[in-house]
Amino acid sequence: MSDNLTIAVIGAGGKMGMRVSANLMKTDHTVFYSENSPAGQERVTDAGRTLTATDDAVKVSDVVVLAVPDLALSAVSDAVVPLMKSGAILLTLDPAAAYAGLLATRDDIIQGVTHPCHPSVFVERHTPEEYADTFGGIAAKQDAIAAIESDSTVARDTLEAVVRVIFAPVVDVHWVTVKQLAQLEPTLVETIACMVGALLKEALDEAVNTMGVPEPAARAILLGHTQVALANTLKGDNPFSEACLIAMDYGREAIIKEDWKKVFRDDELDKNLARMLHLDHVSRK
Ligand SMILES: NC(=O)c1ccc[n+]([C@@H]2O[C@H](COP(=O)([O-])OP(=O)(O)OC[C@H]3O[C@@H](n4cnc5c(N)ncnc54)[C@H](O)[C@@H]3O)[C@@H](O)[C@H]2O)c1
C-alpha cells in the first residue's frame, strides 16, 4: 500500500508545507497541494506545484498532512475529517493539538503525529549541503519520531513511508505514544533545549554588550565550548577538568531552580500546552 499513495498537504505554502511538499514532489506518490492564503498559494505555484481545493484533495487521499498552524488545527480538522476516505490517516506535524484532544476524530480515521528530530549535532556530514542543512529534510541525515493511534501494521507502514519521505533523508523512525511525543516536544526540546540555546545567546550578548568583550572572541570561545560541553556530557568524549566541574556547580546553584524537573509533570505539560495553544486550560475529549 505504501508504494503508491495519494497524499494531501494542507497548508502547502507554509514553512513545513513547503519543506514536505518539496520532498513529496520527488516521489511517485500522487500529491495534492492545498493552501488558503494568497502569499502561500504564490509560494506553491512558484515552486512548480499545482493547487487543489482542500475538499477535493482530502476526499481521495490515503494520508492527509495538516501543515497548518497549531492554532488552526482544531478548525481545519473539523472541516477535513468528515470528508476523508474510510481508513485514511490524518497526520499532524506536532503533538500539541493531538495530545490536547483538539483534533476532530472519526472511528474509521487513523490519527498520526510525527516530528522531525533535526540532524544531530554529532551527525557525520560530508558535503557543503549536509553542513548547511541544520533543519534537516534536504541533505543531512536525521531521525524522526512518530505516533499512531491504531494497531494496524499496514497503517503504521504507510505512516512510516510518508515520514521517511517528508523528512528525507531519515535514518530511524522512533515510535512512541502521542503523550510521549508531547513530553519530547515541547518539554524536552523546546522548553529545555531551545530555551538553553536562547540562554547561551543572552549570555553571549551580556559578555559583549555589558562586559565589553570583543564579539568575535566571545562568539568563538562560546561556540567551541558549546561543542565540548555537548560532546562531554551527551557523547562521553572527555571528562571535564576539576576546575570546570567547580565552575559548573556554581552555575547550577546560581542559575537553575531546584524544582526545575517539574516541567515534565502532566499538570505542567498541560499548562505549557494551554499557553502554546492559547487555551484557558487543556481539557481532553
Ligand atoms: N516551523 C517549524 O520549524 C516546524 C517544525 C516542526 C513541526 N512544525 C509544525 O508544522 C505545522 C505547520 O507549522 P508551520 O510553521 O509550517 O506554519 P506556517 O504558519 O509557516 O504555515 C502554515 C500554512 O498553512 C496555511 N493555512 C492555514 N489555514 C489553512 C487552511 N484552512 N487551508 C489551507 N491552508 C491553510 C497558512 O496560510 C500557511 O501557509 C504546525 O503543526 C507546526 O507545529 C513546524
The ligand as a MOL file (V3000), in Angstrom:
LIG
                    3D

  0  0  0     0  0            999 V3000
M  V30 BEGIN CTAB
M  V30 COUNTS 44 48 0 0 0
M  V30 BEGIN ATOM
M  V30 1 N 8.0790 25.6490 11.5200 0
M  V30 2 C 8.7730 24.6570 12.0850 0
M  V30 3 O 10.0140 24.7240 12.2890 0
M  V30 4 C 8.0560 23.3800 12.4360 0
M  V30 5 C 8.8240 22.2400 12.7460 0
M  V30 6 C 8.1690 21.0470 13.0080 0
M  V30 7 C 6.7770 20.9960 13.0240 0
M  V30 8 N 6.0620 22.1280 12.7660 0 CHG=1
M  V30 9 C 4.5860 22.0340 12.7540 0
M  V30 10 O 4.1470 22.1430 11.4090 0
M  V30 11 C 2.8300 22.7030 11.3840 0
M  V30 12 C 2.8350 23.9140 10.4640 0
M  V30 13 O 3.6890 24.8910 11.0210 0
M  V30 14 P 4.4380 25.9790 10.1060 0
M  V30 15 O 5.4830 26.5900 10.9680 0
M  V30 16 O 4.8020 25.3830 8.8010 0 CHG=-1
M  V30 17 O 3.2390 27.0310 9.9020 0
M  V30 18 P 3.1730 28.2290 8.8580 0
M  V30 19 O 2.4040 29.3130 9.5410 0
M  V30 20 O 4.5280 28.5480 8.3180 0
M  V30 21 O 2.3340 27.6430 7.6410 0
M  V30 22 C 1.0040 27.2780 7.7580 0
M  V30 23 C 0.3470 27.4210 6.4000 0
M  V30 24 O -0.9830 26.9050 6.4900 0
M  V30 25 C -1.8220 27.7730 5.7320 0
M  V30 26 N -3.2050 27.5500 6.1680 0
M  V30 27 C -3.7830 27.9460 7.3270 0
M  V30 28 N -5.0610 27.5260 7.3680 0
M  V30 29 C -5.2930 26.8190 6.2180 0
M  V30 30 C -6.4160 26.1480 5.6740 0
M  V30 31 N -7.5780 26.1070 6.3450 0
M  V30 32 N -6.2940 25.5580 4.4690 0
M  V30 33 C -5.1290 25.6090 3.7840 0
M  V30 34 N -4.0260 26.2430 4.2550 0
M  V30 35 C -4.0980 26.8410 5.4470 0
M  V30 36 C -1.2790 29.1510 6.0030 0
M  V30 37 O -1.6960 30.0860 5.0080 0
M  V30 38 C 0.2310 28.8800 5.9410 0
M  V30 39 O 0.7280 28.9960 4.6240 0
M  V30 40 C 2.4950 23.0370 12.8370 0
M  V30 41 O 1.7500 21.9560 13.3910 0
M  V30 42 C 3.8600 23.1450 13.4880 0
M  V30 43 O 3.8180 22.8990 14.9000 0
M  V30 44 C 6.6630 23.3120 12.4480 0
M  V30 END ATOM
M  V30 BEGIN BOND
M  V30 1 1 1 2
M  V30 2 2 2 3
M  V30 3 1 2 4
M  V30 4 1 4 5
M  V30 5 2 4 44
M  V30 6 2 5 6
M  V30 7 1 6 7
M  V30 8 2 7 8
M  V30 9 1 8 9
M  V30 10 1 8 44
M  V30 11 1 9 10
M  V30 12 1 9 42
M  V30 13 1 10 11
M  V30 14 1 11 12
M  V30 15 1 11 40
M  V30 16 1 12 13
M  V30 17 1 13 14
M  V30 18 2 14 15
M  V30 19 1 14 16
M  V30 20 1 14 17
M  V30 21 1 17 18
M  V30 22 2 18 19
M  V30 23 1 18 20
M  V30 24 1 18 21
M  V30 25 1 21 22
M  V30 26 1 22 23
M  V30 27 1 23 24
M  V30 28 1 23 38
M  V30 29 1 24 25
M  V30 30 1 25 26
M  V30 31 1 25 36
M  V30 32 1 26 27
M  V30 33 1 26 35
M  V30 34 2 27 28
M  V30 35 1 28 29
M  V30 36 1 29 30
M  V30 37 2 29 35
M  V30 38 1 30 31
M  V30 39 2 30 32
M  V30 40 1 32 33
M  V30 41 2 33 34
M  V30 42 1 34 35
M  V30 43 1 36 37
M  V30 44 1 36 38
M  V30 45 1 38 39
M  V30 46 1 40 41
M  V30 47 1 40 42
M  V30 48 1 42 43
M  V30 END BOND
M  V30 END CTAB
M  END
